[in-house]
């Protein structure tokens, strides 16, 4: 259901994405609590995180910025918390709030440096930030670029 929602969002099929999310939400409510069976981390919180991710994917970044920071993902596995943080960073970056986005990525890096190093979202964000930067990138951007194995050349 949740993978289907993300796939639908990536092809900009809002109706299908919402249908998958609604079905996942109903299932999660019936479950009533978080569980990590077979590493799914399926729960109402995880469904809400996917709702934020699909919003970003569909270009509804204001929804992500409004609702994402209020979500408590502390009961989820670190990889889900990091992914949520990266999605929020992507939303902030889309609004040209680069400093806030960078702070989120650096927070995620503290939690799971290997995930930030290799995740396509963090690598994409660093590439965009460094290329758009006039003059020398900030120390945080340079450090993150180094962490991401120098995905981009820093001037």
C-alpha positions as CSV (number, residue, x, y, z in Angstrom):
1,X,0.0,0.0,0.0
2,X,2.6,2.5,1.0
3,X,5.0,1.6,-1.8
4,X,2.1,1.9,-4.1
5,X,1.3,5.4,-2.8
6,X,4.9,6.5,-3.4
7,X,5.0,5.0,-6.9
8,X,1.7,6.7,-7.7
9,X,3.0,10.0,-6.4
10,X,6.2,9.7,-8.5
11,X,4.1,9.5,-11.6
12,X,1.9,12.3,-10.3
13,X,-1.2,10.2,-9.9
14,X,-2.6,12.0,-6.9
15,X,-5.9,10.0,-6.8
16,X,-4.2,6.7,-6.7
17,X,-1.6,7.9,-4.1
18,X,-4.4,9.1,-1.9
19,X,-6.4,5.9,-2.3
20,X,-3.4,3.8,-1.2
21,X,-2.7,6.1,1.7
22,X,-6.3,5.9,2.9
23,X,-6.2,2.1,2.7
24,X,-2.9,2.1,4.6
25,X,-4.3,4.4,7.2
26,X,-7.4,2.2,7.8
27,X,-5.2,-0.8,8.1
28,X,-2.8,1.0,10.5
29,X,-5.8,2.1,12.7
30,X,-7.0,-1.5,12.9
31,X,-3.6,-2.5,14.0
32,X,-3.6,0.2,16.6
33,X,0.1,0.3,17.4
34,X,3.4,0.3,15.8
35,X,5.1,-2.9,14.8
36,X,8.2,-3.8,13.0
37,X,7.3,-7.2,11.6
38,X,9.7,-8.1,8.8
39,X,11.2,-4.6,9.0
40,X,8.1,-2.9,7.8
41,X,7.8,-0.4,10.8
42,X,4.1,-0.3,9.9
43,X,2.1,1.9,12.1
44,X,-0.2,5.0,12.0
45,X,3.0,7.1,12.4
46,X,4.7,5.4,9.5
47,X,1.6,6.0,7.3
48,X,1.6,9.7,8.3
49,X,5.3,9.8,7.3
50,X,4.4,8.4,3.9
51,X,1.7,11.0,3.6
52,X,4.4,13.7,4.1
53,X,6.7,11.9,1.5
54,X,3.9,11.7,-1.1
55,X,3.1,15.4,-0.5
56,X,6.7,16.3,-1.2
57,X,6.8,14.1,-4.3
58,X,3.5,15.6,-5.6
59,X,4.9,19.1,-5.1
60,X,2.8,19.9,-2.0
61,X,5.8,21.1,0.0
62,X,3.7,23.4,2.2
63,X,1.8,20.4,3.5
64,X,5.1,18.7,4.4
65,X,6.5,21.9,6.0
66,X,3.2,22.4,8.0
67,X,2.8,18.9,9.3
68,X,6.1,17.1,9.1
69,X,7.9,18.8,12.0
70,X,5.1,18.0,14.4
71,X,5.3,14.3,13.8
72,X,6.9,12.2,16.5
73,X,8.8,9.5,14.8
74,X,10.9,8.6,17.9
75,X,9.3,5.1,18.1
76,X,10.3,4.1,14.6
77,X,13.5,2.5,13.5
78,X,16.3,5.0,12.7
79,X,16.1,4.5,9.0
80,X,12.5,5.6,9.0
81,X,13.3,8.6,11.2
82,X,16.1,9.6,8.9
83,X,14.0,9.2,5.8
84,X,11.4,11.5,7.3
85,X,14.0,14.0,8.2
86,X,15.4,14.0,4.7
87,X,11.9,14.4,3.2
88,X,11.5,17.5,5.4
89,X,14.8,18.8,4.3
90,X,13.8,18.4,0.7
91,X,10.6,20.3,1.4
92,X,12.5,23.2,3.1
93,X,15.0,23.2,0.3
94,X,12.1,23.5,-2.2
95,X,11.1,26.6,-0.4
96,X,14.7,28.0,-0.5
97,X,15.0,27.5,3.2
98,X,18.5,26.0,2.7
99,X,19.8,26.7,6.2
100,X,16.9,24.9,7.8
101,X,17.2,22.0,5.3
102,X,20.9,21.7,5.9
103,X,20.4,21.6,9.7
104,X,17.9,18.8,9.2
105,X,20.3,16.8,7.1
106,X,23.1,17.3,9.6
107,X,20.7,16.1,12.4
108,X,19.9,13.0,10.3
109,X,23.6,12.4,9.8
110,X,24.1,12.2,13.6
111,X,21.5,9.5,13.8
112,X,22.6,7.4,10.8
113,X,25.7,8.8,8.9
114,X,25.8,5.8,6.5
115,X,22.2,6.4,5.4
116,X,22.8,10.1,4.8
117,X,26.0,9.4,2.9
118,X,24.4,7.0,0.4
119,X,20.8,8.2,0.3
120,X,19.8,9.7,-3.0
121,X,17.9,12.6,-1.3
122,X,20.8,13.8,0.8
123,X,23.2,13.4,-2.2
124,X,20.8,15.4,-4.4
125,X,20.3,18.1,-1.9
126,X,24.1,18.6,-1.4
127,X,24.6,18.7,-5.1
128,X,21.9,21.4,-5.6
129,X,23.1,23.5,-2.7
130,X,26.7,23.5,-3.6
131,X,26.0,24.3,-7.3
132,X,23.6,27.1,-6.4
133,X,25.9,28.6,-3.9
134,X,27.5,31.9,-4.9
135,X,31.0,32.0,-3.6
136,X,32.3,29.4,-1.3
137,X,29.8,26.9,0.2
138,X,29.3,27.0,4.0
139,X,31.3,24.8,6.3
140,X,28.2,22.6,6.8
141,X,27.7,22.2,3.1
142,X,31.4,21.4,2.6
143,X,31.3,18.9,5.4
144,X,28.2,17.2,4.1
145,X,29.6,17.1,0.6
146,X,32.7,15.3,2.0
147,X,30.4,12.9,3.9
148,X,28.6,12.1,0.7
149,X,32.0,11.2,-0.8
150,X,32.4,14.3,-2.7
151,X,29.4,13.9,-4.9
152,X,30.1,17.3,-6.2
153,X,33.2,19.4,-6.5
154,X,33.4,22.1,-3.9
155,X,34.9,25.3,-5.3
